[in-house]
């Protein structure tokens, strides 16, 4: 019988089933994407300003913010990509949106 821990690709410690943080957060995903439909563009612009302020509070280096507005179904679709300097900042930002 093979130990289940040995089958896992993550670096685990057999004593406590802990995972090495470097296995989970390897800075390969530093972008958080956000999307929402609004009835008016002014509402979308206000949300962009609010999310931009949140990103600026978290960033250690300037966060790249790519916002796109698209007129749809009697309103506007706002799609935003926030690219942070490291994955930890991305995670903090995402958790702050919940």
C-alpha positions as CSV (number, residue, x, y, z in Angstrom):
1,X,0.0,0.0,0.0
2,X,1.4,3.4,-1.0
3,X,1.2,6.4,1.3
4,X,-1.2,9.0,-0.2
5,X,1.2,11.8,0.7
6,X,3.8,10.4,-1.7
7,X,1.3,10.7,-4.6
8,X,0.9,14.4,-4.2
9,X,3.1,16.7,-6.3
10,X,3.2,19.4,-3.5
11,X,6.0,19.3,-1.0
12,X,4.2,18.0,2.1
13,X,5.4,17.2,5.6
14,X,4.1,13.7,6.6
15,X,3.8,14.7,10.3
16,X,1.2,17.5,9.7
17,X,0.2,17.4,6.0
18,X,1.4,21.0,5.7
19,X,2.2,22.3,2.2
20,X,5.2,24.5,1.5
21,X,4.0,28.0,0.7
22,X,6.4,28.1,-2.3
23,X,4.4,25.2,-3.8
24,X,1.1,27.2,-3.7
25,X,2.4,30.7,-4.4
26,X,5.1,30.6,-7.0
27,X,4.5,34.1,-8.5
28,X,3.1,32.5,-11.7
29,X,-0.3,34.2,-11.4
30,X,-0.1,37.9,-10.5
31,X,-3.2,39.0,-12.3
32,X,-6.7,39.3,-10.8
33,X,-9.5,39.8,-13.3
34,X,-12.8,41.4,-12.4
35,X,-16.0,41.8,-14.5
36,X,-19.5,43.3,-14.0
37,X,-22.4,44.7,-16.0
38,X,-23.7,48.2,-15.1
39,X,-26.8,50.0,-16.3
40,X,-24.9,53.3,-16.7
41,X,-21.3,54.0,-17.6
42,X,-21.0,56.4,-14.7
43,X,-21.6,53.5,-12.3
44,X,-18.9,51.5,-14.0
45,X,-16.5,54.4,-13.8
46,X,-17.2,54.8,-10.1
47,X,-16.6,51.1,-9.5
48,X,-13.3,51.3,-11.5
49,X,-12.2,54.2,-9.2
50,X,-13.1,52.3,-6.1
51,X,-11.3,49.1,-7.2
52,X,-8.3,51.2,-8.3
53,X,-8.0,52.7,-4.9
54,X,-8.1,49.3,-3.3
55,X,-5.3,48.1,-5.6
56,X,-3.2,51.1,-4.8
57,X,-3.5,50.4,-1.1
58,X,-2.1,46.9,-1.6
59,X,0.6,47.4,-4.2
60,X,4.3,47.4,-3.4
61,X,5.2,48.5,-6.9
62,X,2.7,50.1,-9.3
63,X,-0.1,47.7,-10.2
64,X,-0.9,47.6,-13.9
65,X,-4.6,48.2,-14.3
66,X,-6.2,47.4,-17.7
67,X,-9.9,48.5,-17.8
68,X,-12.2,47.9,-20.8
69,X,-15.7,49.3,-21.2
70,X,-18.0,47.7,-23.7
71,X,-21.6,48.9,-24.4
72,X,-23.9,45.9,-24.0
73,X,-27.6,45.2,-23.5
74,X,-28.7,48.8,-22.6
75,X,-25.7,49.2,-20.3
76,X,-22.0,48.8,-20.1
77,X,-19.7,45.8,-19.4
78,X,-16.6,46.6,-17.3
79,X,-13.7,44.2,-17.5
80,X,-10.6,44.9,-15.5
81,X,-7.3,43.1,-15.1
82,X,-5.1,44.0,-12.1
83,X,-1.5,42.9,-12.5
84,X,0.5,43.1,-9.3
85,X,4.2,42.8,-8.6
86,X,3.7,39.5,-6.8
87,X,1.2,36.8,-6.3
88,X,0.7,37.6,-2.6
89,X,-0.6,41.0,-3.4
90,X,-2.9,39.5,-6.0
91,X,-4.3,37.1,-3.4
92,X,-4.7,39.9,-0.8
93,X,-6.6,42.0,-3.4
94,X,-8.9,39.1,-4.3
95,X,-9.7,38.3,-0.7
96,X,-10.5,41.9,-0.1
97,X,-13.2,41.8,-2.8
98,X,-15.1,39.1,-0.9
